[in-house]
Amino acid sequence: MERHVLVVFPHPDDETMATGGPIAVHAAAGTPVTYACFTLGEMGRNMGNPPFANRETLPKIRQQELREACRHLGITDLRCMGFRDKTLEFEDPDKLTALISELIEEIHPSLVITYYPGYCVHPDHEALAHATVRAIAQMPAASRPVLQCQAFAHGHQAALGPCDVVIDASTVWEKVYLAWKAHKSQTSSYIAEIDQALQGDEASRQQAIARFCNYGLYTYRF
């Protein structure tokens, strides 16, 4: 069991889509989980299907969705860091690094989870991933938390090899599913397919459940 887990991502839904299973597993084991979400995803293109949001209402809606998703996953400490979506790549890297260092100093996590720098596609993802690595690299080696990263860029497996952390989330799959469902402005079409499969025959149901059960992460080597 970890002492405390700190999750660092830029957008509402990153916590669920990238690492919902691992987060739910840690929370179910009794580990406190803090999520530092750096933006409200206000520049996202999805407005629901059928649309129920617009550019003005989307930030508030996504924040509400995030709070519900965190409740399902077991995240009790949500930090909304107040940056603007799609601008993190233009922020002072030292500022981002300092903010993450402050969180680590305050929370004293044994495990930090973020994206793998260089293999996470979106500029916001990359900016925070690099900042998180810098923050931990600046610490004395003996006091560093473990850093686990999610990678999904094309070709990442060829570059990084197989994941060294494999997590079975089958005992908490429904919590992860409900977190996905909570982000309905972004996931309504996908969840409609899942719901249909869950109501189908046993094979379809098991295939749908399996989507929320298996996760791989990389331990970052400093």
NORNOR-V637623 format. One line per field, one symbol per residue. ss: DSSP state (a for helix, b for strand, c for the rest). psi: psi as a letter, one per 40 degrees, with the letter a starting at -180 (. if undefined). Layout:
ss: ???
psi: ???
This chain:
ss: cccbbbbbbccccaaaaaaaaaaaaaaacccbbbbbbccccccccccccccccccccaaaaaaaaaaaaaaaacccbbbbcccccccaaaccaaaaaaaaaaaaaaacccbbbbbcccccccaaaaaaaaaaaaaaacccaaaccbbbbbcccccaaaaaccccbbbbcaaaaaaaaaaaaacaaaaaaaaaaaaaaacccaaaaaaaaacccbbbbbbccc
psi: hidihhhhidihedddddfdddddddddeehhhhhhhdiefeeidheihiheiiddeddddddddddddddddeheghhheeihifedeeihdddddddddddddddfiehhhaihhefechdddddddddddddddeihddehiihhihieiheddddeaihehhhhfdeeddddddddddfdddedddddddddddeaidddddddddeedhihihhhh.
